[in-house]
């Protein structure tokens, strides 16, 4: 019998809406810890924190070119 294999992961959850507004969209993401803790991933994370890049699409309305950018 093969031993049980495990993977350490980081789990993130976010929802839309602020304070008194009910959320209308919820999402979750799991990232293997080995990826999340990698130097390359941490550099991307730093760029996000510094405002150099942004992945917060509050204005997305289905516009096809923006959808391609998001992908």
Biopython code that builds the backbone (N, CA, C, O; Angstrom):
import numpy as np
from Bio.PDB.StructureBuilder import StructureBuilder

atoms = [
    (1, "UNK", "N", (0.832, -1.173, 0.000)),
    (1, "UNK", "CA", (0.000, 0.000, 0.000)),
    (1, "UNK", "C", (0.890, 1.254, 0.000)),
    (1, "UNK", "O", (1.835, 1.353, 0.783)),
    (2, "UNK", "N", (0.573, 2.212, -0.893)),
    (2, "UNK", "CA", (1.330, 3.455, -0.977)),
    (2, "UNK", "C", (1.025, 4.349, 0.217)),
    (2, "UNK", "O", (-0.114, 4.402, 0.682)),
    (3, "UNK", "N", (2.046, 5.054, 0.713)),
    (3, "UNK", "CA", (1.795, 5.990, 1.816)),
    (3, "UNK", "C", (0.937, 7.161, 1.333)),
    (3, "UNK", "O", (0.934, 7.497, 0.148)),
    (4, "UNK", "N", (0.230, 7.756, 2.243)),
    (4, "UNK", "CA", (-0.586, 8.921, 1.915)),
    (4, "UNK", "C", (0.349, 10.089, 1.614)),
    (4, "UNK", "O", (1.280, 10.364, 2.371)),
    (5, "UNK", "N", (0.089, 10.765, 0.512)),
    (5, "UNK", "CA", (0.911, 11.909, 0.134)),
    (5, "UNK", "C", (0.171, 13.180, 0.513)),
    (5, "UNK", "O", (-1.044, 13.280, 0.342)),
    (6, "UNK", "N", (0.905, 14.136, 1.022)),
    (6, "UNK", "CA", (0.289, 15.397, 1.417)),
    (6, "UNK", "C", (0.968, 16.559, 0.717)),
    (6, "UNK", "O", (2.107, 16.449, 0.263)),
    (7, "UNK", "N", (0.269, 17.652, 0.636)),
    (7, "UNK", "CA", (0.787, 18.880, 0.045)),
    (7, "UNK", "C", (0.398, 20.025, 0.972)),
    (7, "UNK", "O", (-0.766, 20.160, 1.350)),
    (8, "UNK", "N", (1.371, 20.839, 1.333)),
    (8, "UNK", "CA", (1.084, 22.019, 2.137)),
    (8, "UNK", "C", (0.612, 23.112, 1.188)),
    (8, "UNK", "O", (1.273, 23.408, 0.193)),
    (9, "UNK", "N", (-0.541, 23.714, 1.503)),
    (9, "UNK", "CA", (-1.083, 24.762, 0.644)),
    (9, "UNK", "C", (-1.440, 25.998, 1.461)),
    (9, "UNK", "O", (-1.654, 25.929, 2.671)),
    (10, "UNK", "N", (-1.496, 27.108, 0.776)),
    (10, "UNK", "CA", (-1.978, 28.364, 1.340)),
    (10, "UNK", "C", (-3.369, 28.578, 0.764)),
    (10, "UNK", "O", (-3.565, 28.419, -0.441)),
    (11, "UNK", "N", (-4.336, 28.935, 1.599)),
    (11, "UNK", "CA", (-5.711, 29.147, 1.145)),
    (11, "UNK", "C", (-6.085, 30.605, 1.397)),
    (11, "UNK", "O", (-5.866, 31.140, 2.484)),
    (12, "UNK", "N", (-6.656, 31.236, 0.368)),
    (12, "UNK", "CA", (-7.061, 32.631, 0.441)),
    (12, "UNK", "C", (-8.536, 32.730, 0.071)),
    (12, "UNK", "O", (-9.021, 31.984, -0.779)),
    (13, "UNK", "N", (-9.236, 33.644, 0.707)),
    (13, "UNK", "CA", (-10.655, 33.852, 0.449)),
    (13, "UNK", "C", (-10.927, 35.341, 0.391)),
    (13, "UNK", "O", (-10.355, 36.111, 1.163)),
    (14, "UNK", "N", (-11.794, 35.750, -0.517)),
    (14, "UNK", "CA", (-12.166, 37.156, -0.615)),
    (14, "UNK", "C", (-13.619, 37.229, -1.047)),
    (14, "UNK", "O", (-14.154, 36.308, -1.665)),
    (15, "UNK", "N", (-14.239, 38.338, -0.711)),
    (15, "UNK", "CA", (-15.625, 38.574, -1.113)),
    (15, "UNK", "C", (-15.790, 40.032, -1.492)),
    (15, "UNK", "O", (-15.085, 40.909, -0.992)),
    (16, "UNK", "N", (-16.742, 40.274, -2.389)),
    (16, "UNK", "CA", (-17.029, 41.654, -2.765)),
    (16, "UNK", "C", (-17.940, 42.266, -1.712)),
    (16, "UNK", "O", (-18.477, 41.559, -0.859)),
    (17, "UNK", "N", (-18.111, 43.555, -1.773)),
    (17, "UNK", "CA", (-18.974, 44.242, -0.815)),
    (17, "UNK", "C", (-18.152, 44.863, 0.298)),
    (17, "UNK", "O", (-17.091, 44.359, 0.666)),
    (18, "UNK", "N", (-18.644, 45.932, 0.808)),
    (18, "UNK", "CA", (-17.980, 46.651, 1.900)),
    (18, "UNK", "C", (-18.987, 46.897, 3.016)),
    (18, "UNK", "O", (-20.143, 47.231, 2.753)),
    (19, "UNK", "N", (-18.571, 46.741, 4.205)),
    (19, "UNK", "CA", (-19.346, 47.018, 5.421)),
    (19, "UNK", "C", (-20.801, 46.593, 5.325)),
    (19, "UNK", "O", (-21.113, 45.420, 5.534)),
    (20, "UNK", "N", (-21.698, 47.519, 5.013)),
    (20, "UNK", "CA", (-23.136, 47.201, 5.026)),
    (20, "UNK", "C", (-23.635, 46.608, 3.715)),
    (20, "UNK", "O", (-24.768, 46.129, 3.651)),
    (21, "UNK", "N", (-22.805, 46.630, 2.659)),
    (21, "UNK", "CA", (-23.203, 46.027, 1.384)),
    (21, "UNK", "C", (-23.015, 44.522, 1.465)),
    (21, "UNK", "O", (-21.948, 44.042, 1.846)),
    (22, "UNK", "N", (-24.045, 43.788, 1.109)),
    (22, "UNK", "CA", (-23.925, 42.327, 1.113)),
    (22, "UNK", "C", (-22.995, 41.887, -0.017)),
    (22, "UNK", "O", (-23.017, 42.469, -1.102)),
    (23, "UNK", "N", (-22.182, 40.866, 0.233)),
    (23, "UNK", "CA", (-21.313, 40.370, -0.841)),
    (23, "UNK", "C", (-22.150, 39.778, -1.967)),
    (23, "UNK", "O", (-23.157, 39.117, -1.715)),
    (24, "UNK", "N", (-21.737, 40.013, -3.202)),
    (24, "UNK", "CA", (-22.422, 39.372, -4.314)),
    (24, "UNK", "C", (-21.493, 38.455, -5.093)),
    (24, "UNK", "O", (-21.898, 37.828, -6.072)),
    (25, "UNK", "N", (-20.243, 38.384, -4.648)),
    (25, "UNK", "CA", (-19.289, 37.482, -5.281)),
    (25, "UNK", "C", (-18.274, 37.040, -4.241)),
    (25, "UNK", "O", (-17.721, 37.867, -3.516)),
    (26, "UNK", "N", (-18.031, 35.761, -4.167)),
    (26, "UNK", "CA", (-17.039, 35.223, -3.243)),
    (26, "UNK", "C", (-16.106, 34.311, -4.032)),
    (26, "UNK", "O", (-16.515, 33.648, -4.985)),
    (27, "UNK", "N", (-14.863, 34.295, -3.620)),
    (27, "UNK", "CA", (-13.914, 33.440, -4.321)),
    (27, "UNK", "C", (-12.842, 32.926, -3.392)),
    (27, "UNK", "O", (-12.522, 33.546, -2.378)),
    (28, "UNK", "N", (-12.300, 31.797, -3.750)),
    (28, "UNK", "CA", (-11.228, 31.200, -2.976)),
    (28, "UNK", "C", (-10.115, 30.744, -3.903)),
    (28, "UNK", "O", (-10.329, 30.499, -5.090)),
    (29, "UNK", "N", (-8.936, 30.637, -3.342)),
    (29, "UNK", "CA", (-7.766, 30.246, -4.121)),
    (29, "UNK", "C", (-6.834, 29.447, -3.229)),
    (29, "UNK", "O", (-6.568, 29.843, -2.094)),
    (30, "UNK", "N", (-6.350, 28.358, -3.719)),
    (30, "UNK", "CA", (-5.325, 27.617, -2.971)),
    (30, "UNK", "C", (-4.057, 27.597, -3.821)),
    (30, "UNK", "O", (-4.101, 27.382, -5.032)),
    (31, "UNK", "N", (-2.938, 27.824, -3.159)),
    (31, "UNK", "CA", (-1.637, 27.871, -3.835)),
    (31, "UNK", "C", (-0.695, 26.946, -3.072)),
    (31, "UNK", "O", (-0.566, 27.073, -1.855)),
    (32, "UNK", "N", (-0.038, 26.024, -3.758)),
    (32, "UNK", "CA", (0.940, 25.185, -3.058)),
    (32, "UNK", "C", (1.974, 26.054, -2.343)),
    (32, "UNK", "O", (2.484, 27.011, -2.926)),
    (33, "UNK", "N", (2.279, 25.739, -1.115)),
    (33, "UNK", "CA", (3.223, 26.530, -0.314)),
    (33, "UNK", "C", (4.569, 26.658, -1.019)),
    (33, "UNK", "O", (5.203, 27.710, -0.944)),
    (34, "UNK", "N", (5.008, 25.621, -1.692)),
    (34, "UNK", "CA", (6.303, 25.676, -2.376)),
    (34, "UNK", "C", (6.302, 26.747, -3.468)),
    (34, "UNK", "O", (7.341, 27.347, -3.746)),
    (35, "UNK", "N", (5.140, 26.990, -4.090)),
    (35, "UNK", "CA", (5.010, 28.050, -5.096)),
    (35, "UNK", "C", (4.914, 29.397, -4.401)),
    (35, "UNK", "O", (5.630, 30.334, -4.753)),
    (36, "UNK", "N", (4.025, 29.496, -3.407)),
    (36, "UNK", "CA", (3.790, 30.759, -2.701)),
    (36, "UNK", "C", (5.068, 31.296, -2.063)),
    (36, "UNK", "O", (5.291, 32.506, -2.036)),
    (37, "UNK", "N", (5.892, 30.411, -1.557)),
    (37, "UNK", "CA", (7.113, 30.829, -0.859)),
    (37, "UNK", "C", (8.321, 30.982, -1.782)),
    (37, "UNK", "O", (9.415, 31.310, -1.323)),
    (38, "UNK", "N", (8.127, 30.747, -3.077)),
    (38, "UNK", "CA", (9.240, 30.865, -4.019)),
    (38, "UNK", "C", (9.648, 32.333, -4.202)),
    (38, "UNK", "O", (8.845, 33.243, -3.995)),
    (39, "UNK", "N", (10.884, 32.538, -4.584)),
    (39, "UNK", "CA", (11.403, 33.898, -4.771)),
    (39, "UNK", "C", (10.608, 34.648, -5.838)),
    (39, "UNK", "O", (10.273, 35.818, -5.654)),
    (40, "UNK", "N", (10.307, 33.984, -6.944)),
    (40, "UNK", "CA", (9.589, 34.639, -8.038)),
    (40, "UNK", "C", (8.195, 35.090, -7.583)),
    (40, "UNK", "O", (7.772, 36.205, -7.887)),
    (41, "UNK", "N", (7.487, 34.226, -6.858)),
    (41, "UNK", "CA", (6.147, 34.570, -6.376)),
    (41, "UNK", "C", (6.217, 35.723, -5.380)),
    (41, "UNK", "O", (5.374, 36.619, -5.407)),
    (42, "UNK", "N", (7.207, 35.703, -4.511)),
    (42, "UNK", "CA", (7.350, 36.767, -3.519)),
    (42, "UNK", "C", (7.664, 38.108, -4.188)),
    (42, "UNK", "O", (7.233, 39.152, -3.697)),
    (43, "UNK", "N", (8.397, 38.097, -5.285)),
    (43, "UNK", "CA", (8.662, 39.335, -6.024)),
    (43, "UNK", "C", (7.369, 39.898, -6.620)),
    (43, "UNK", "O", (7.143, 41.107, -6.590)),
    (44, "UNK", "N", (6.523, 39.019, -7.159)),
    (44, "UNK", "CA", (5.213, 39.462, -7.672)),
    (44, "UNK", "C", (4.371, 40.025, -6.531)),
    (44, "UNK", "O", (3.703, 41.046, -6.694)),
    (45, "UNK", "N", (4.404, 39.375, -5.403)),
    (45, "UNK", "CA", (3.642, 39.825, -4.237)),
    (45, "UNK", "C", (4.113, 41.207, -3.782)),
    (45, "UNK", "O", (3.296, 42.055, -3.423)),
    (46, "UNK", "N", (5.407, 41.430, -3.797)),
    (46, "UNK", "CA", (5.969, 42.725, -3.418)),
    (46, "UNK", "C", (5.513, 43.808, -4.397)),
    (46, "UNK", "O", (5.170, 44.915, -3.984)),
    (47, "UNK", "N", (5.509, 43.491, -5.680)),
    (47, "UNK", "CA", (5.046, 44.449, -6.689)),
    (47, "UNK", "C", (3.582, 44.803, -6.479)),
    (47, "UNK", "O", (3.182, 45.950, -6.681)),
    (48, "UNK", "N", (2.780, 43.822, -6.073)),
    (48, "UNK", "CA", (1.369, 44.085, -5.752)),
    (48, "UNK", "C", (1.260, 45.023, -4.547)),
    (48, "UNK", "O", (0.534, 46.016, -4.592)),
    (49, "UNK", "N", (1.979, 44.705, -3.481)),
    (49, "UNK", "CA", (1.936, 45.529, -2.263)),
    (49, "UNK", "C", (2.395, 46.951, -2.525)),
    (49, "UNK", "O", (1.865, 47.892, -1.935)),
    (50, "UNK", "N", (3.391, 47.120, -3.416)),
    (50, "UNK", "CA", (3.932, 48.435, -3.722)),
    (50, "UNK", "C", (3.061, 49.220, -4.710)),
    (50, "UNK", "O", (3.346, 50.380, -5.006)),
    (51, "UNK", "N", (2.007, 48.586, -5.216)),
    (51, "UNK", "CA", (1.119, 49.257, -6.162)),
    (51, "UNK", "C", (1.660, 49.313, -7.575)),
    (51, "UNK", "O", (1.107, 50.002, -8.432)),
    (52, "UNK", "N", (2.740, 48.588, -7.820)),
    (52, "UNK", "CA", (3.354, 48.562, -9.151)),
    (52, "UNK", "C", (2.465, 47.824, -10.146)),
    (52, "UNK", "O", (2.417, 48.173, -11.325)),
    (53, "UNK", "N", (1.771, 46.815, -9.669)),
    (53, "UNK", "CA", (0.785, 46.076, -10.470)),
    (53, "UNK", "C", (-0.497, 45.978, -9.644)),
    (53, "UNK", "O", (-0.479, 46.135, -8.423)),
    (54, "UNK", "N", (-1.606, 45.716, -10.330)),
    (54, "UNK", "CA", (-2.905, 45.684, -9.655)),
    (54, "UNK", "C", (-3.754, 44.558, -10.228)),
    (54, "UNK", "O", (-3.894, 44.434, -11.445)),
    (55, "UNK", "N", (-4.312, 43.750, -9.361)),
    (55, "UNK", "CA", (-5.204, 42.672, -9.793)),
    (55, "UNK", "C", (-6.604, 42.845, -9.212)),
    (55, "UNK", "O", (-7.325, 41.866, -9.021)),
    (56, "UNK", "N", (-6.986, 44.086, -8.934)),
    (56, "UNK", "CA", (-8.295, 44.358, -8.353)),
    (56, "UNK", "C", (-9.191, 44.927, -9.449)),
    (56, "UNK", "O", (-9.117, 46.112, -9.772)),
    (57, "UNK", "N", (-10.043, 44.064, -10.022)),
    (57, "UNK", "CA", (-10.835, 44.459, -11.176)),
    (57, "UNK", "C", (-12.237, 44.891, -10.758)),
    (57, "UNK", "O", (-13.213, 44.195, -11.040)),
    (58, "UNK", "N", (-12.340, 46.031, -10.091)),
    (58, "UNK", "CA", (-13.654, 46.492, -9.614)),
    (58, "UNK", "C", (-14.524, 46.989, -10.753)),
    (58, "UNK", "O", (-15.748, 46.999, -10.629)),
    (59, "UNK", "N", (-13.924, 47.401, -11.860)),
    (59, "UNK", "CA", (-14.712, 47.982, -12.939)),
    (59, "UNK", "C", (-14.978, 47.038, -14.098)),
    (59, "UNK", "O", (-15.440, 47.490, -15.146)),
    (60, "UNK", "N", (-14.710, 45.764, -13.959)),
    (60, "UNK", "CA", (-14.896, 44.854, -15.091)),
    (60, "UNK", "C", (-16.375, 44.703, -15.423)),
    (60, "UNK", "O", (-17.184, 44.395, -14.548)),
    (61, "UNK", "N", (-16.725, 44.918, -16.683)),
    (61, "UNK", "CA", (-18.127, 44.846, -17.101)),
    (61, "UNK", "C", (-18.348, 43.925, -18.295)),
    (61, "UNK", "O", (-19.387, 44.000, -18.951)),
    (62, "UNK", "N", (-17.390, 43.066, -18.579)),
    (62, "UNK", "CA", (-17.534, 42.140, -19.693)),
    (62, "UNK", "C", (-16.826, 42.590, -20.963)),
    (62, "UNK", "O", (-16.870, 41.889, -21.974)),
    (63, "UNK", "N", (-16.174, 43.748, -20.928)),
    (63, "UNK", "CA", (-15.456, 44.283, -22.083)),
    (63, "UNK", "C", (-14.376, 43.288, -22.512)),
    (63, "UNK", "O", (-13.454, 42.998, -21.750)),
    (64, "UNK", "N", (-14.496, 42.767, -23.738)),
    (64, "UNK", "CA", (-13.641, 41.656, -24.200)),
    (64, "UNK", "C", (-12.129, 41.925, -24.102)),
    (64, "UNK", "O", (-11.406, 41.055, -23.616)),
    (65, "UNK", "N", (-11.621, 43.081, -24.536)),
    (65, "UNK", "CA", (-10.164, 43.302, -24.406)),
    (65, "UNK", "C", (-9.681, 43.244, -22.959)),
    (65, "UNK", "O", (-8.600, 42.719, -22.692)),
    (66, "UNK", "N", (-10.471, 43.778, -22.017)),
    (66, "UNK", "CA", (-10.083, 43.714, -20.616)),
    (66, "UNK", "C", (-10.129, 42.276, -20.113)),
    (66, "UNK", "O", (-9.300, 41.877, -19.295)),
    (67, "UNK", "N", (-11.091, 41.497, -20.596)),
    (67, "UNK", "CA", (-11.159, 40.077, -20.208)),
    (67, "UNK", "C", (-9.880, 39.364, -20.600)),
    (67, "UNK", "O", (-9.372, 38.539, -19.840)),
    (68, "UNK", "N", (-9.351, 39.673, -21.782)),
    (68, "UNK", "CA", (-8.106, 39.051, -22.243)),
    (68, "UNK", "C", (-6.936, 39.474, -21.346)),
    (68, "UNK", "O", (-6.064, 38.658, -21.046)),
    (69, "UNK", "N", (-6.912, 40.747, -20.916)),
    (69, "UNK", "CA", (-5.856, 41.196, -20.012)),
    (69, "UNK", "C", (-5.923, 40.443, -18.696)),
    (69, "UNK", "O", (-4.887, 40.064, -18.149)),
    (70, "UNK", "N", (-7.111, 40.222, -18.184)),
    (70, "UNK", "CA", (-7.278, 39.518, -16.924)),
    (70, "UNK", "C", (-6.784, 38.077, -17.024)),
    (70, "UNK", "O", (-6.125, 37.571, -16.115)),
    (71, "UNK", "N", (-7.111, 37.423, -18.138)),
    (71, "UNK", "CA", (-6.641, 36.053, -18.347)),
    (71, "UNK", "C", (-5.128, 36.022, -18.314)),
    (71, "UNK", "O", (-4.529, 34.958, -18.470)),
]
sb = StructureBuilder()
sb.init_structure("model")
sb.init_model(0)
sb.init_chain("A")
sb.init_seg("    ")
for serial, (resi, resn, name, xyz) in enumerate(atoms, 1):
    if name == "N":
        sb.init_residue(resn, " ", resi, " ")
    sb.init_atom(name, np.array(xyz, "f"), 0.0, 1.0, " ", f" {name:<3s}", serial, name[0])
structure = sb.get_structure()
